[in-house]
């Protein structure tokens, strides 16, 4: 429901409706909400239930440079640490992701995109880096799922992924890092536009 934008940042989670829809009791539903909260997708509100995670423009502007720096560093390290078979596996995932892009299968593309980025992060072989990345990235997750891209922005994102894969195959960590930073700056532009749109929607409501 989050991936499909059926629920968007700031929306309240109505437990009775979800229990009926998925034919579950409140106990497993609340456990699922705790998992989503740990991933940064949901905010649990004391005595008020839960809502889809919302983040301010100021918070996003602080977080994106951190994520961009971590992805650049992780990619630089991964270019040296990943085994050939692991790079081949990432290439397979990249090729499938591109096929989703051509078929305009946004949900599948976004899910696989996240998997590929996590391969880059974990490829650094640095658990502390991975932990910090997932904590900060989780706070932006719902916005990155919801943020709409224009056709030119989709094209740009796919091309940047292709360039990162090229750098990975060449084990050119410095080039990978430069592309990763640019890639994250472009993502930040899209997400900040989405935050502005959500704030306008909230004021109009």
GROMACS elastic network, one bead per residue, 0.5 to 0.9 nm:
[ bonds ]
;  ai    aj funct       b0    kb
    1     4     6  0.52138   500
    1     5     6  0.61070   500
    1     6     6  0.50108   500
    1     7     6  0.58010   500
    1     8     6  0.87239   500
    2     6     6  0.60471   500
    2     7     6  0.52247   500
    2     8     6  0.65462   500
    2     9     6  0.86714   500
    2    41     6  0.82089   500
    2    52     6  0.80584   500
    2   142     6  0.69907   500
    2   145     6  0.74094   500
    2   146     6  0.78457   500
    3     6     6  0.76910   500
    3     7     6  0.83244   500
    3   107     6  0.61665   500
    3   110     6  0.82497   500
    3   111     6  0.83754   500
    3   142     6  0.78899   500
    3   145     6  0.57730   500
    3   146     6  0.72740   500
    4     7     6  0.76931   500
    4   106     6  0.86382   500
    4   107     6  0.65802   500
    4   145     6  0.79902   500
    4   146     6  0.79015   500
    5     8     6  0.54485   500
    5     9     6  0.88454   500
    5   142     6  0.88103   500
    5   145     6  0.74085   500
    5   146     6  0.57522   500
    7    10     6  0.84926   500
    7    11     6  0.61888   500
    7    12     6  0.84324   500
    7    13     6  0.83795   500
    7    52     6  0.71164   500
    8    11     6  0.57353   500
    8    52     6  0.64176   500
    8    53     6  0.84397   500
    8    54     6  0.88032   500
    8   142     6  0.73829   500
    8   143     6  0.81485   500
    8   146     6  0.67639   500
    9    12     6  0.88178   500
    9    41     6  0.87421   500
    9    42     6  0.87269   500
    9    51     6  0.76779   500
    9    53     6  0.53903   500
    9    55     6  0.80909   500
    9   142     6  0.63854   500
    9   143     6  0.68464   500
    9   146     6  0.80020   500
    9   198     6  0.79441   500
   10    51     6  0.59548   500
   10    52     6  0.52178   500
   10    53     6  0.61264   500
   10    54     6  0.52617   500
   10    55     6  0.87427   500
   10   198     6  0.86148   500
   10   202     6  0.89053   500
   11    50     6  0.87966   500
   11    51     6  0.54355   500
   11    52     6  0.54132   500
   11    53     6  0.82417   500
   11    54     6  0.87127   500
   12    49     6  0.79241   500
   12    50     6  0.61127   500
   12    52     6  0.64449   500
   13    17     6  0.86736   500
   13    18     6  0.81079   500
   13    42     6  0.88453   500
   13    49     6  0.71503   500
   13    50     6  0.54053   500
   13    51     6  0.50484   500
   13    52     6  0.69793   500
   14    17     6  0.56575   500
   14    18     6  0.64850   500
   14    19     6  0.88244   500
   14    49     6  0.79643   500
   14    50     6  0.79690   500
   14    51     6  0.85771   500
   15    18     6  0.51475   500
   15    19     6  0.60261   500
   15    20     6  0.86009   500
   15    26     6  0.71328   500
   15    29     6  0.76056   500
   15    30     6  0.83485   500
   15    49     6  0.80719   500
   15    50     6  0.86809   500
   16    19     6  0.51075   500
   16    20     6  0.62408   500
   16    21     6  0.85646   500
   16    25     6  0.88816   500
   16    26     6  0.78285   500
   17    20     6  0.52450   500
   17    21     6  0.60677   500
   17    22     6  0.86399   500
   18    22     6  0.59793   500
   18    23     6  0.79412   500
   18    24     6  0.80960   500
   18    26     6  0.89414   500
   18    29     6  0.79352   500
   19    22     6  0.54614   500
   19    23     6  0.54403   500
   19    25     6  0.58128   500
   19    26     6  0.64477   500
   19    29     6  0.70143   500
   20    23     6  0.50202   500
   20    24     6  0.68916   500
   20    25     6  0.83643   500
   21    24     6  0.81124   500
   22    25     6  0.89527   500
   24    27     6  0.81692   500
   24    28     6  0.68809   500
   24    29     6  0.68803   500
   25    28     6  0.62072   500
   25    29     6  0.65813   500
   25    30     6  0.89132   500
   26    30     6  0.59400   500
   26    31     6  0.85397   500
   27    30     6  0.52989   500
   27    31     6  0.63562   500
   27    32     6  0.87415   500
   28    32     6  0.61601   500
   28    33     6  0.86321   500
   29    32     6  0.50418   500
   29    33     6  0.62605   500
   29    34     6  0.87420   500
   30    34     6  0.62572   500
   30    35     6  0.87346   500
   31    34     6  0.50882   500
   31    35     6  0.64846   500
   31    36     6  0.88089   500
   32    35     6  0.51185   500
   32    36     6  0.63131   500
   32    37     6  0.85865   500
   33    37     6  0.59987   500
   33    38     6  0.85714   500
   33    41     6  0.89005   500
   33    42     6  0.68865   500
   33    43     6  0.86132   500
   33    44     6  0.79349   500
   33    50     6  0.78980   500
   34    38     6  0.62171   500
   34    39     6  0.87012   500
   34    42     6  0.80555   500
   34    43     6  0.88614   500
   34    44     6  0.77852   500
   35    38     6  0.51102   500
   35    39     6  0.64414   500
   35    40     6  0.88122   500
   35    41     6  0.88665   500
   35    42     6  0.87052   500
   36    39     6  0.50218   500
   36    40     6  0.63048   500
   36    41     6  0.52486   500
   36    42     6  0.55062   500
   36    43     6  0.83721   500
   37    41     6  0.55825   500
   37    43     6  0.56293   500
   37    44     6  0.67993   500
   37    53     6  0.82062   500
   37   138     6  0.89871   500
   38    41     6  0.76181   500
   38    42     6  0.79481   500
   38    43     6  0.89280   500
   38   135     6  0.84781   500
   38   138     6  0.80440   500
   39    42     6  0.77296   500
   39   134     6  0.78347   500
   39   135     6  0.75208   500
   39   137     6  0.87190   500
   39   138     6  0.52324   500
   39   139     6  0.77365   500
   39   141     6  0.81300   500
   40    43     6  0.72874   500
   40    53     6  0.67649   500
   40   135     6  0.76053   500
   40   136     6  0.85148   500
   40   137     6  0.79591   500
   40   140     6  0.73399   500
   40   141     6  0.66222   500
   40   142     6  0.78688   500
   41    51     6  0.89380   500
   41    52     6  0.62264   500
   41    53     6  0.53497   500
   41    54     6  0.87019   500
   41   138     6  0.67106   500
   41   139     6  0.70194   500
   41   140     6  0.80494   500
   41   141     6  0.61027   500
   41   142     6  0.56348   500
   42    50     6  0.67337   500
   42    51     6  0.57895   500
   42    54     6  0.83224   500
   42   142     6  0.83820   500
   43    49     6  0.87324   500
   43    50     6  0.55875   500
   43    51     6  0.54478   500
   43    52     6  0.61394   500
   43    53     6  0.50988   500
   43    54     6  0.78909   500
   44    47     6  0.89340   500
   44    48     6  0.79284   500
   44    49     6  0.61188   500
   44    51     6  0.67217   500
   44    52     6  0.88815   500
   44    53     6  0.87924   500
   45    48     6  0.51465   500
   45    49     6  0.53664   500
   45    50     6  0.53837   500
   45    51     6  0.75757   500
   46    49     6  0.67268   500
   46    50     6  0.84114   500
   50    53     6  0.87341   500
   51    54     6  0.81798   500
   52   142     6  0.74915   500
   53   139     6  0.74841   500
   53   140     6  0.84165   500
   53   141     6  0.84916   500
   53   142     6  0.65975   500
   53   143     6  0.84697   500
   54   139     6  0.82901   500
   54   140     6  0.84600   500
   54   142     6  0.78307   500
   54   143     6  0.79195   500
   54   195     6  0.89123   500
   55    58     6  0.83446   500
   55    59     6  0.64277   500
   55    60     6  0.68086   500
   55   139     6  0.73724   500
   55   140     6  0.73614   500
   55   143     6  0.82079   500
   55   195     6  0.78294   500
   56    59     6  0.52331   500
   56    60     6  0.62759   500
   56    61     6  0.86652   500
   56   195     6  0.70249   500
   56   199     6  0.88103   500
   57    60     6  0.51090   500
   57    61     6  0.61418   500
   57    62     6  0.87120   500
   57   191     6  0.89125   500
   57   192     6  0.63185   500
   57   195     6  0.62369   500
   57   196     6  0.75253   500
   58    61     6  0.51638   500
   58    62     6  0.64265   500
   58    63     6  0.87914   500
   59    62     6  0.51671   500
   59    63     6  0.62020   500
   59    64     6  0.87522   500
   60    63     6  0.50298   500
   60    64     6  0.60169   500
   60    65     6  0.89899   500
   60   139     6  0.85996   500
   60   140     6  0.72887   500
   60   188     6  0.79470   500
   60   191     6  0.82119   500
   60   192     6  0.73920   500
   60   195     6  0.88837   500
   61    64     6  0.57132   500
   61    65     6  0.72544   500
   61   188     6  0.78196   500
   61   192     6  0.80271   500
   62    65     6  0.63916   500
   62    66     6  0.72094   500
   63    66     6  0.52661   500
   63    67     6  0.63367   500
   63    68     6  0.86572   500
   63   136     6  0.66089   500
   63   137     6  0.79495   500
   63   139     6  0.85304   500
   63   140     6  0.82680   500
   64    67     6  0.50815   500
   64    68     6  0.59501   500
   64    69     6  0.84335   500
   64   136     6  0.86490   500
   64   137     6  0.84583   500
   64   140     6  0.87407   500
   64   184     6  0.71768   500
   64   185     6  0.75932   500
   64   187     6  0.87313   500
   64   188     6  0.64246   500
   65    69     6  0.59817   500
   65    70     6  0.84815   500
   65   181     6  0.84295   500
   65   184     6  0.80763   500
   65   185     6  0.79998   500
   65   188     6  0.89449   500
   66    69     6  0.51980   500
   66    70     6  0.61496   500
   66    71     6  0.86177   500
   66   133     6  0.82076   500
   66   136     6  0.78806   500
   67    70     6  0.50612   500
   67    71     6  0.60489   500
   67    72     6  0.84701   500
   67   132     6  0.89245   500
   67   133     6  0.63435   500
   67   136     6  0.69929   500
   67   137     6  0.66883   500
   67   181     6  0.89136   500
   67   184     6  0.76650   500
   68    71     6  0.52171   500
   68    72     6  0.61146   500
   68    73     6  0.85971   500
   68   177     6  0.89976   500
   68   180     6  0.67930   500
   68   181     6  0.51707   500
   68   182     6  0.82619   500
   68   183     6  0.81447   500
   68   184     6  0.53821   500
   68   185     6  0.74190   500
   69    72     6  0.51201   500
   69    73     6  0.61275   500
   69    74     6  0.84511   500
   69   177     6  0.83674   500
   69   180     6  0.84317   500
   69   181     6  0.67826   500
   69   184     6  0.89740   500
   70    73     6  0.51260   500
   70    74     6  0.58719   500
   70    75     6  0.83472   500
   70   121     6  0.79702   500
   70   129     6  0.71209   500
   70   130     6  0.86378   500
   70   132     6  0.85183   500
   70   133     6  0.66251   500
   71    74     6  0.50274   500
   71    75     6  0.58849   500
   71    76     6  0.84435   500
   71   117     6  0.80364   500
   71   120     6  0.74654   500
   71   121     6  0.64205   500
   71   133     6  0.80546   500
   71   177     6  0.74080   500
   71   180     6  0.63604   500
   71   181     6  0.74874   500
   71   184     6  0.84707   500
   72    75     6  0.52008   500
   72    76     6  0.61976   500
   72    77     6  0.87277   500
   72   173     6  0.85232   500
   72   174     6  0.84180   500
   72   176     6  0.69424   500
   72   178     6  0.69396   500
   72   179     6  0.79681   500
   72   180     6  0.53480   500
   72   181     6  0.60435   500
   73    76     6  0.51360   500
   73    77     6  0.62950   500
   73    78     6  0.85030   500
   73   121     6  0.86849   500
   73   124     6  0.80705   500
   73   173     6  0.85258   500
   73   177     6  0.64749   500
   74    77     6  0.51625   500
   74    78     6  0.58733   500
   74    79     6  0.85505   500
   74   120     6  0.64533   500
   74   121     6  0.51669   500
   74   122     6  0.76372   500
   74   123     6  0.70966   500
   74   125     6  0.84361   500
   74   126     6  0.81918   500
   74   129     6  0.76642   500
   74   130     6  0.85510   500
   74   177     6  0.81999   500
   75    79     6  0.60762   500
   75    80     6  0.88793   500
   75   120     6  0.56854   500
   75   121     6  0.67584   500
   75   123     6  0.75517   500
   75   124     6  0.67512   500
   75   164     6  0.86948   500
   75   168     6  0.79838   500
   75   173     6  0.63763   500
   75   174     6  0.85868   500
   75   176     6  0.61313   500
   75   177     6  0.60580   500
   75   180     6  0.77126   500
   76    79     6  0.54410   500
   76    80     6  0.72371   500
   76   124     6  0.77132   500
   76   168     6  0.87415   500
   76   171     6  0.83516   500
   76   172     6  0.74669   500
   76   174     6  0.60426   500
   76   175     6  0.81810   500
   76   176     6  0.63133   500
   76   177     6  0.57954   500
   77    80     6  0.55675   500
   77    81     6  0.61831   500
   77    82     6  0.85091   500
   77   121     6  0.89949   500
   77   123     6  0.73881   500
   77   125     6  0.78909   500
   77   126     6  0.89415   500
   77   173     6  0.67805   500
   78    82     6  0.54098   500
   78   119     6  0.89103   500
   78   120     6  0.63598   500
   78   121     6  0.75163   500
   78   122     6  0.78500   500
   78   125     6  0.74206   500
   78   168     6  0.79722   500
   78   171     6  0.83576   500
   78   173     6  0.76603   500
   79    82     6  0.61738   500
   79    87     6  0.89508   500
   79   120     6  0.87537   500
   79   123     6  0.80098   500
   79   124     6  0.80309   500
   79   167     6  0.78813   500
   79   168     6  0.53713   500
   79   169     6  0.78053   500
   79   170     6  0.80194   500
   79   172     6  0.64106   500
   79   173     6  0.53509   500
   79   176     6  0.80438   500
   80    83     6  0.83466   500
   80   123     6  0.89633   500
   80   124     6  0.83021   500
   80   168     6  0.87449   500
   80   171     6  0.61788   500
   80   172     6  0.83349   500
   80   173     6  0.73986   500
   81   123     6  0.65300   500
   81   124     6  0.63977   500
   81   125     6  0.71636   500
   82    85     6  0.81813   500
   82    86     6  0.61035   500
   82    87     6  0.65760   500
   82   123     6  0.57333   500
   82   124     6  0.76943   500
   82   125     6  0.85841   500
   83    86     6  0.52324   500
   83    87     6  0.64463   500
   83    88     6  0.87249   500
   84    87     6  0.51384   500
   84    88     6  0.61842   500
   84    89     6  0.86847   500
   84   169     6  0.84459   500
   85    89     6  0.62496   500
   85    90     6  0.87697   500
   86    89     6  0.50127   500
   86    90     6  0.63194   500
   86    91     6  0.86208   500
   86   119     6  0.88351   500
   86   123     6  0.87004   500
   87    90     6  0.50831   500
   87    91     6  0.61894   500
   87    92     6  0.86968   500
   87   165     6  0.85281   500
   87   168     6  0.73782   500
   87   169     6  0.70600   500
   88    91     6  0.50212   500
   88    92     6  0.63365   500
   88    93     6  0.88269   500
   88   169     6  0.87004   500
   89    92     6  0.50640   500
   89    93     6  0.64227   500
   89    94     6  0.86358   500
   90    93     6  0.50640   500
   90    94     6  0.60794   500
   90    95     6  0.86319   500
   90   116     6  0.65342   500
   90   119     6  0.72909   500
   90   120     6  0.86870   500
   90   165     6  0.83004   500
   91    95     6  0.61557   500
   91    96     6  0.86758   500
   91   165     6  0.70367   500
   92    95     6  0.51811   500
   92    96     6  0.64106   500
   92    97     6  0.86714   500
   93    96     6  0.51426   500
   93    97     6  0.61108   500
   93    98     6  0.86529   500
   93   112     6  0.71492   500
   93   113     6  0.86182   500
   93   115     6  0.84604   500
   93   116     6  0.70066   500
   94    98     6  0.62053   500
   94    99     6  0.86849   500
   94   112     6  0.80182   500
   94   113     6  0.79364   500
   94   116     6  0.72348   500
   94   161     6  0.78975   500
   94   162     6  0.80456   500
   94   165     6  0.81534   500
   95    98     6  0.51468   500
   95    99     6  0.63738   500
   95   100     6  0.88335   500
   96    99     6  0.50455   500
   96   100     6  0.64093   500
   96   101     6  0.87373   500
   96   109     6  0.84691   500
   96   112     6  0.82035   500
   97   100     6  0.50810   500
   97   101     6  0.63397   500
   97   102     6  0.88710   500
   97   108     6  0.75768   500
   97   109     6  0.53314   500
   97   110     6  0.83434   500
   97   111     6  0.88975   500
   97   112     6  0.60478   500
   97   113     6  0.68122   500
   97   158     6  0.89112   500
   98   102     6  0.63207   500
   98   103     6  0.86787   500
   98   109     6  0.76305   500
   98   158     6  0.71093   500
   99   102     6  0.51468   500
   99   103     6  0.63022   500
   99   104     6  0.85338   500
   99   105     6  0.86040   500
   99   109     6  0.84836   500
  100   103     6  0.50967   500
  100   104     6  0.59632   500
  100   105     6  0.50039   500
  100   106     6  0.71088   500
  100   107     6  0.87840   500
  100   108     6  0.64683   500
  100   109     6  0.54123   500
  101   105     6  0.61118   500
  101   106     6  0.69548   500
  101   108     6  0.87022   500
  101   109     6  0.62075   500
  101   154     6  0.80741   500
  101   155     6  0.89338   500
  101   158     6  0.80352   500
  102   105     6  0.77771   500
  103   106     6  0.85555   500
  104   107     6  0.89428   500
  104   109     6  0.82090   500
  105   108     6  0.56651   500
  105   109     6  0.61030   500
  105   110     6  0.87271   500
  106   109     6  0.50108   500
  106   110     6  0.60664   500
  106   111     6  0.85854   500
  107   110     6  0.52281   500
  107   111     6  0.61993   500
  107   112     6  0.86472   500
  107   145     6  0.82248   500
  108   111     6  0.52245   500
  108   112     6  0.61813   500
  108   113     6  0.84024   500
  109   112     6  0.53257   500
  109   113     6  0.59029   500
  109   114     6  0.86509   500
  110   114     6  0.62745   500
  110   115     6  0.87339   500
  110   144     6  0.86824   500
  110   145     6  0.69988   500
  111   114     6  0.53628   500
  111   115     6  0.65026   500
  111   116     6  0.89354   500
  111   145     6  0.89269   500
  112   116     6  0.62235   500
  112   117     6  0.86641   500
  113   116     6  0.52080   500
  113   117     6  0.63269   500
  113   118     6  0.86953   500
  114   117     6  0.51568   500
  114   118     6  0.62217   500
  114   119     6  0.87003   500
  115   118     6  0.51212   500
  115   119     6  0.63270   500
  115   120     6  0.88565   500
  116   119     6  0.50044   500
  116   120     6  0.64598   500
  116   121     6  0.87793   500
  117   120     6  0.50497   500
  117   121     6  0.62983   500
  117   122     6  0.86808   500
  118   122     6  0.59582   500
  118   123     6  0.81477   500
  118   130     6  0.83469   500
  118   134     6  0.86971   500
  119   122     6  0.52282   500
  119   123     6  0.57380   500
  119   124     6  0.88153   500
  120   123     6  0.50667   500
  120   124     6  0.69506   500
  121   124     6  0.57576   500
  121   125     6  0.80233   500
  121   126     6  0.82986   500
  121   129     6  0.76899   500
  121   130     6  0.60318   500
  121   133     6  0.78733   500
  122   125     6  0.56952   500
  122   126     6  0.69616   500
  122   127     6  0.74306   500
  122   129     6  0.84120   500
  122   130     6  0.61617   500
  123   126     6  0.79586   500
  124   127     6  0.83678   500
  124   129     6  0.81453   500
  124   130     6  0.83471   500
  125   129     6  0.85814   500
  125   130     6  0.84551   500
  126   129     6  0.54113   500
  126   130     6  0.64040   500
  126   131     6  0.88641   500
  127   131     6  0.61332   500
  127   132     6  0.87191   500
  128   131     6  0.51019   500
  128   132     6  0.63030   500
  128   133     6  0.85266   500
  129   132     6  0.53464   500
  129   133     6  0.60852   500
  129   134     6  0.86597   500
  130   133     6  0.51037   500
  130   134     6  0.61452   500
  130   135     6  0.85975   500
  131   134     6  0.53411   500
  131   135     6  0.62292   500
  131   136     6  0.87399   500
  132   135     6  0.52006   500
  132   136     6  0.62318   500
  132   137     6  0.83497   500
  133   136     6  0.53698   500
  133   137     6  0.57294   500
  133   138     6  0.82032   500
  134   137     6  0.50249   500
  134   138     6  0.57028   500
  134   139     6  0.87018   500
  135   138     6  0.53444   500
  135   139     6  0.69832   500
  136   139     6  0.55800   500
  136   140     6  0.73367   500
  137   140     6  0.54484   500
  137   141     6  0.63411   500
  138   141     6  0.50497   500
  138   142     6  0.81345   500
  139   142     6  0.76638   500
  139   143     6  0.86069   500
  140   143     6  0.55098   500
  140   144     6  0.62325   500
  140   145     6  0.88049   500
  140   191     6  0.85820   500
  141   144     6  0.52185   500
  141   145     6  0.62994   500
  141   146     6  0.86721   500
  142   145     6  0.51384   500
  142   146     6  0.61168   500
  142   147     6  0.84087   500
  143   146     6  0.50142   500
  143   147     6  0.56193   500
  143   191     6  0.62390   500
  143   192     6  0.89415   500
  143   194     6  0.72348   500
  143   195     6  0.76561   500
  144   147     6  0.52432   500
  144   148     6  0.84559   500
  144   187     6  0.80300   500
  144   190     6  0.83650   500
  144   191     6  0.63043   500
  144   194     6  0.88871   500
  145   148     6  0.81723   500
  146   191     6  0.85484   500
  146   194     6  0.78231   500
  147   190     6  0.63780   500
  147   191     6  0.56658   500
  147   192     6  0.87594   500
  147   193     6  0.80001   500
  147   194     6  0.54843   500
  147   195     6  0.85015   500
  148   190     6  0.73194   500
  148   191     6  0.84031   500
  148   194     6  0.75155   500
  149   152     6  0.78724   500
  149   153     6  0.55543   500
  149   154     6  0.60129   500
  149   190     6  0.68217   500
  150   153     6  0.50804   500
  150   154     6  0.62939   500
  150   155     6  0.86592   500
  151   154     6  0.51154   500
  151   155     6  0.62109   500
  151   156     6  0.86179   500
  152   155     6  0.50053   500
  152   156     6  0.61137   500
  152   157     6  0.86426   500
  153   157     6  0.61210   500
  153   158     6  0.86296   500
  153   186     6  0.82072   500
  153   187     6  0.89351   500
  153   190     6  0.85095   500
  154   157     6  0.51609   500
  154   158     6  0.62421   500
  154   159     6  0.85803   500
  155   158     6  0.53198   500
  155   159     6  0.61556   500
  155   160     6  0.86319   500
  156   159     6  0.51412   500
  156   160     6  0.61475   500
  156   161     6  0.86722   500
  156   183     6  0.86162   500
  156   186     6  0.87084   500
  157   160     6  0.51421   500
  157   161     6  0.63019   500
  157   162     6  0.87462   500
  157   183     6  0.68637   500
  157   186     6  0.80752   500
  157   187     6  0.82866   500
  158   161     6  0.50819   500
  158   162     6  0.63062   500
  158   163     6  0.87335   500
  159   162     6  0.50100   500
  159   163     6  0.62739   500
  159   164     6  0.86899   500
  160   164     6  0.61903   500
  160   165     6  0.86241   500
  160   179     6  0.67081   500
  160   180     6  0.79574   500
  160   182     6  0.83748   500
  160   183     6  0.64034   500
  161   164     6  0.50226   500
  161   165     6  0.62138   500
  161   166     6  0.86164   500
  161   179     6  0.85428   500
  161   180     6  0.86110   500
  161   183     6  0.81933   500
  162   165     6  0.51039   500
  162   166     6  0.62413   500
  162   167     6  0.87352   500
  163   167     6  0.62547   500
  163   168     6  0.85669   500
  163   175     6  0.89281   500
  163   176     6  0.78160   500
  163   179     6  0.72547   500
  164   167     6  0.50770   500
  164   168     6  0.60961   500
  164   169     6  0.86791   500
  164   175     6  0.79722   500
  164   176     6  0.53914   500
  164   177     6  0.84898   500
  164   179     6  0.64453   500
  164   180     6  0.71854   500
  165   169     6  0.61958   500
  165   170     6  0.85848   500
  165   176     6  0.82168   500
  166   169     6  0.52398   500
  166   170     6  0.63003   500
  166   171     6  0.84693   500
  166   172     6  0.86004   500
  166   176     6  0.84570   500
  167   170     6  0.50465   500
  167   171     6  0.58450   500
  167   172     6  0.50590   500
  167   173     6  0.69430   500
  167   174     6  0.85535   500
  167   175     6  0.61884   500
  167   176     6  0.53502   500
  167   179     6  0.89361   500
  168   172     6  0.62394   500
  168   173     6  0.72124   500
  168   175     6  0.89020   500
  168   176     6  0.68055   500
  169   172     6  0.77686   500
  170   173     6  0.85416   500
  171   174     6  0.89618   500
  171   175     6  0.89875   500
  171   176     6  0.84252   500
  172   175     6  0.55863   500
  172   176     6  0.62861   500
  172   177     6  0.87870   500
  173   176     6  0.50056   500
  173   177     6  0.61050   500
  173   178     6  0.87373   500
  174   177     6  0.50996   500
  174   178     6  0.63919   500
  174   179     6  0.88100   500
  175   178     6  0.51891   500
  175   179     6  0.63196   500
  175   180     6  0.85574   500
  176   179     6  0.52616   500
  176   180     6  0.60301   500
  176   181     6  0.86842   500
  177   180     6  0.50484   500
  177   181     6  0.62489   500
  177   182     6  0.87250   500
  178   181     6  0.53545   500
  178   182     6  0.64284   500
  178   183     6  0.86500   500
  179   182     6  0.51308   500
  179   183     6  0.59901   500
  179   184     6  0.86061   500
  180   184     6  0.61752   500
  180   185     6  0.86267   500
  181   184     6  0.51862   500
  181   185     6  0.62206   500
  181   186     6  0.87191   500
  182   185     6  0.50820   500
  182   186     6  0.62900   500
  182   187     6  0.86751   500
  183   186     6  0.52966   500
  183   187     6  0.63384   500
  183   188     6  0.87173   500
  184   188     6  0.60693   500
  184   189     6  0.87016   500
  185   189     6  0.64325   500
  185   190     6  0.89816   500
  186   189     6  0.51911   500
  186   190     6  0.66929   500
  186   191     6  0.88951   500
  187   190     6  0.52611   500
  187   191     6  0.62640   500
  187   192     6  0.86300   500
  188   191     6  0.50993   500
  188   192     6  0.59843   500
  188   193     6  0.84987   500
  189   192     6  0.53107   500
  189   193     6  0.63046   500
  189   194     6  0.87579   500
  190   193     6  0.52240   500
  190   194     6  0.63730   500
  190   195     6  0.88799   500
  191   195     6  0.62614   500
  191   196     6  0.86937   500
  192   195     6  0.50166   500
  192   196     6  0.62687   500
  192   197     6  0.86355   500
  193   196     6  0.51615   500
  193   197     6  0.62854   500
  193   198     6  0.87379   500
  194   197     6  0.50150   500
  194   198     6  0.61506   500
  194   199     6  0.85798   500
  195   198     6  0.50799   500
  195   199     6  0.61247   500
  195   200     6  0.85805   500
  196   199     6  0.51669   500
  196   200     6  0.62238   500
  196   201     6  0.86127   500
  197   200     6  0.51169   500
  197   201     6  0.61439   500
  197   202     6  0.86258   500
  198   202     6  0.61086   500
  198   203     6  0.86625   500
  199   203     6  0.62383   500
  199   204     6  0.86155   500
  200   203     6  0.51715   500
  200   204     6  0.62002   500
  200   205     6  0.86866   500
  201   204     6  0.51533   500
  201   205     6  0.62251   500
  202   205     6  0.52145   500
